Amino acid sequence: MLAAVGQICSTANVTHNANLCTSLIRRAAAQGVKLLYLPEAADFIADPEEVPRLSEPLESGEFVTKLREQAKKSGIWVGVTVHEKAKEDANKCYNTNVLIGDNGDIVQTYRKLHLLDVAQSGANGGIMQESKTTIAGKELPDPVSTPVGKVGMLTCYDLRFPEAALSLRRRGADIIAYPSAFTMKTGPPHWEALLRARAIENQAYVLAPAQIGEHSPSRQTYGHAMIIDPWGQICAQAADRPPKFPPDEKDVDAGLFVTADIDLDWVQEIRQEMPLWEQRRGEVYNIA
């Protein structure tokens, strides 16, 4: 079965970002893709003070509604991460990974557990405090059965915490999705290395959709959306082709996607030949 990951440059224009994503959904479905995963913050990337105004409820928000409608129309599963308006605090949101079925229903949601609060020096560094605008999630849902296999849902900075992926693997994940928006500071040295490590450790496919380019004068992301196989090999990677700033909001086909065939028999073969899970010494190091 064919899976795909998208690569876009979201801005503060939610309507334009929705158009970018629905175009990707249509084009991916036309190529026979069964599951398309879109990046983190697909709904918008804006200054932190804009988050309360632009965040939307999942059930009634413009952005998710448009994607649900297009998923149903195109008959394709869609994963995407958005700013979900928090009911308990009007000034904050959740960073929510949403899995939409091919009937347009929301099948599963996951609220990002690990928030990006860092202070990095040097070129492309700086202070980022996601917790100023975002409430951390408290649960890690079970993997979801999809046409391409059981998908475990994580988001961006979660990639640095292998225990989360191991927990999903323990619960049967064949695939782990990491919709992301990696910075230009961390992307070149860490992005590919971390993705391949998670795939190898868990003997699972990794879907890594990504934001790319200049979203505003103060925010750039690395891109390089890719799919990793359970042997740790890159089987698809999007072109390193960031759009010019400011993006042309008339060009709704500016997003890219790449595809890979998900071979669940190969997942099982790898796990049988090298039974990592059965060989774990959990009684010694007590990791989920």
KOLVEX-326653 format. One record per residue (C-alpha): residue number from 1; x, y, z. Coordinates in steps of 0.1 Angstrom, whole numbers. Example, Ala and Ser with C-alpha at 12.3 -4.5 7.8 and 13.67 -1.06 7.14 Angstrom:
SITE   pos       u       v       w
SITE     1     123     -45      78
SITE     2     137     -11      71
This chain:
SITE   pos       u       v       w
SITE     1       0       0       0
SITE     2      12      35      -9
SITE     3      19      61      18
SITE     4      30      97      13
SITE     5      45     126      32
SITE     6      39     163      24
SITE     7      62     193      24
SITE     8      48     228      25
SITE     9      56     263      37
SITE    10      28     275      59
SITE    11      23     312      67
SITE    12      -1     331      89
SITE    13     -28     328      61
SITE    14     -49     298      73
SITE    15     -70     298      41
SITE    16     -40     296      18
SITE    17     -25     269      39
SITE    18     -57     249      37
SITE    19     -56     253      -1
SITE    20     -20     240      -2
SITE    21     -30     209      18
SITE    22     -62     201      -1
SITE    23     -42     203     -33
SITE    24     -18     178     -19
SITE    25     -46     155      -8
SITE    26     -62     156     -43
SITE    27     -29     149     -61
SITE    28     -18     122     -37
SITE    29     -51     104     -40
SITE    30     -48     106     -78
SITE    31     -16      86     -76
SITE    32     -31      59     -55
SITE    33     -19      70     -21
SITE    34     -39      55       8
SITE    35     -24      76      36
SITE    36     -10     111      32
SITE    37       7     127      62
SITE    38      11     165      63
SITE    39      35     185      85
SITE    40      33     200     119
SITE    41      17     235     121
SITE    42       1     229      87
SITE    43     -27     253      96
SITE    44      -4     283     102
SITE    45      31     294     113
SITE    46      29     329     128
SITE    47      43     351     155
SITE    48      35     337     190
SITE    49      11     366     198
SITE    50     -11     355     168
SITE    51     -16     320     181
SITE    52     -48     327     202
SITE    53     -65     345     173
SITE    54     -56     319     146
SITE    55     -61     287     166
SITE    56     -94     268     160
SITE    57    -115     241     176
SITE    58    -110     207     158
SITE    59    -147     201     152
SITE    60    -156     234     138
SITE    61    -124     251     126
SITE    62    -121     261      89
SITE    63     -88     244      83
SITE    64     -96     209      97
SITE    65    -131     210      82
SITE    66    -117     216      47
SITE    67     -92     188      50
SITE    68    -119     164      63
SITE    69    -141     173      33
SITE    70    -113     167       8
SITE    71    -102     134      25
SITE    72    -138     121      21
SITE    73    -141     134     -15
SITE    74    -108     119     -25
SITE    75    -112      87      -5
SITE    76     -78      89      13
SITE    77     -66      89      49
SITE    78     -49     122      60
SITE    79     -27     130      90
SITE    80     -20     166      99
SITE    81      -9     186     129
SITE    82     -26     218     139
SITE    83     -31     244     167
SITE    84     -62     232     185
SITE    85     -78     260     205
SITE    86     -77     251     242
SITE    87    -111     252     260
SITE    88     -95     258     294
SITE    89     -73     288     284
SITE    90     -84     311     256
SITE    91     -48     323     252
SITE    92     -33     289     245
SITE    93     -36     259     222
SITE    94     -27     222     220
SITE    95      -3     211     193
SITE    96     -26     183     180
SITE    97     -18     156     156
SITE    98     -51     146     138
SITE    99     -57     114     118
SITE   100     -87     117      94
SITE   101    -102      86      78
SITE   102    -112      82      42
SITE   103    -148      89      52
SITE   104    -138     123      65
SITE   105    -142     114     102
SITE   106    -115     122     128
SITE   107    -103      88     138
SITE   108     -77      97     164
SITE   109     -60     127     179
SITE   110     -27     131     198
SITE   111     -16     162     217
SITE   112      22     167     216
SITE   113      38     156     249
SITE   114      72     173     246
SITE   115      72     210     239
SITE   116     101     228     223
SITE   117     115     250     250
SITE   118     152     256     241
SITE   119     178     283     241
SITE   120     204     277     213
SITE   121     234     298     206
SITE   122     252     305     173
SITE   123     239     308     137
SITE   124     202     300     133
SITE   125     199     296     171
SITE   126     177     315     195
SITE   127     152     311     222
SITE   128     120     291     215
SITE   129      94     286     242
SITE   130      65     266     228
SITE   131      50     263     263
SITE   132      42     301     262
SITE   133      14     294     237
SITE   134       9     256     240
SITE   135      -4     232     266
SITE   136      14     198     267
SITE   137      -6     167     261
SITE   138     -10     140     288
SITE   139     -17     108     269
SITE   140      -1      87     242
SITE   141     -29      70     222
SITE   142     -26      35     209
SITE   143     -16      30     172
SITE   144     -44      33     147
SITE   145     -52       6     121
SITE   146     -51      22      86
SITE   147     -50       8      51
SITE   148     -11       9      52
SITE   149      -7      -5      87
SITE   150      -9       4     124
SITE   151       2      40     127
SITE   152      16      55     159
SITE   153      13      93     162
SITE   154      40     116     176
SITE   155      51     151     166
SITE   156      84     169     159
SITE   157     103     174     191
SITE   158      89     141     204
SITE   159     115     126     180
SITE   160     142     132     206
SITE   161     125     110     232
SITE   162     129      74     220
SITE   163     108      60     249
SITE   164      76      74     232
SITE   165      83      55     200
SITE   166      92      24     220
SITE   167      58      26     238
SITE   168      40      27     204
SITE   169      61      -2     191
SITE   170      52     -22     222
SITE   171      15     -16     213
SITE   172      19     -28     178
SITE   173      29       1     156
SITE   174      41      -8     122
SITE   175      46      29     113
SITE   176      55      59     134
SITE   177      45      94     121
SITE   178      65     125     131
SITE   179      49     155     114
SITE   180      76     182     120
SITE   181      89     217     115
SITE   182     126     214     123
SITE   183     147     245     126
SITE   184     177     254     104
SITE   185     199     250     135
SITE   186     189     214     143
SITE   187     178     201     109
SITE   188     211     195      91
SITE   189     228     176     119
SITE   190     199     159     136
SITE   191     168     154     114
SITE   192     179     124      93
SITE   193     199     108     120
SITE   194     171     108     145
SITE   195     145      96     120
SITE   196     167      67     109
SITE   197     175      58     145
SITE   198     138      56     155
SITE   199     132      34     124
SITE   200     160      11     133
SITE   201     153       8     170
SITE   202     116       1     164
SITE   203     120     -19     132
SITE   204      92       3     118
SITE   205      85      26      90
SITE   206      88      63      98
SITE   207      67      90      81
SITE   208      83     124      84
SITE   209      64     152      67
SITE   210      80     186      71
SITE   211      77     223      69
SITE   212     102     241      46
SITE   213     114     276      39
SITE   214     109     311      52
SITE   215      75     314      69
SITE   216      82     349      81
SITE   217     113     371      85
SITE   218     120     355     118
SITE   219     111     318     111
SITE   220     127     293      88
SITE   221     124     255      87
SITE   222     146     228      72
SITE   223     123     206      51
SITE   224     136     173      38
SITE   225     104     154      43
SITE   226     111     117      40
SITE   227     100      82      46
SITE   228     123      57      63
SITE   229     120      20      60
SITE   230     123      -5      90
SITE   231     159     -12      80
SITE   232     168      25      85
SITE   233     171      33      48
SITE   234     156      64      32
SITE   235     131      52       6
SITE   236     117      86      -3
SITE   237     128     122       3
SITE   238     113     155      -9
SITE   239     134     180     -29
SITE   240     153     207     -10
SITE   241     134     234     -28
SITE   242     121     261      -4
SITE   243      97     286     -20
SITE   244     107     323     -22
SITE   245      96     346       5
SITE   246      69     358       7
SITE   247      52     327      -8
SITE   248      30     332     -38
SITE   249      -5     327     -22
SITE   250     -20     322     -57
SITE   251       1     290     -62
SITE   252     -20     264     -43
SITE   253       1     236     -59
SITE   254      34     247     -43
SITE   255      34     218     -19
SITE   256      54     186     -26
SITE   257      48     150     -16
SITE   258      68     118     -19
SITE   259      56      83     -17
SITE   260      67      48      -7
SITE   261      52      14      -7
SITE   262      46       1      28
SITE   263      56     -36      30
SITE   264      42     -51      62
SITE   265      56     -85      54
SITE   266      91     -70      54
SITE   267      84     -54      88
SITE   268      76     -88     102
SITE   269     106    -105      85
SITE   270     130     -80     100
SITE   271     115     -84     134
SITE   272     117    -122     132
SITE   273     153    -122     120
SITE   274     164     -97     146
SITE   275     140    -100     175
SITE   276     149     -68     193
SITE   277     117     -66     213
SITE   278     120    -101     227
SITE   279     156     -95     236
SITE   280     150     -63     256
SITE   281     161     -64     293
SITE   282     133     -43     306
SITE   283     137     -57     341
SITE   284     172     -40     342
SITE   285     166      -6     327
SITE   286     129      -2     331
SITE   287     120      15     298
SITE   288      85      12     283
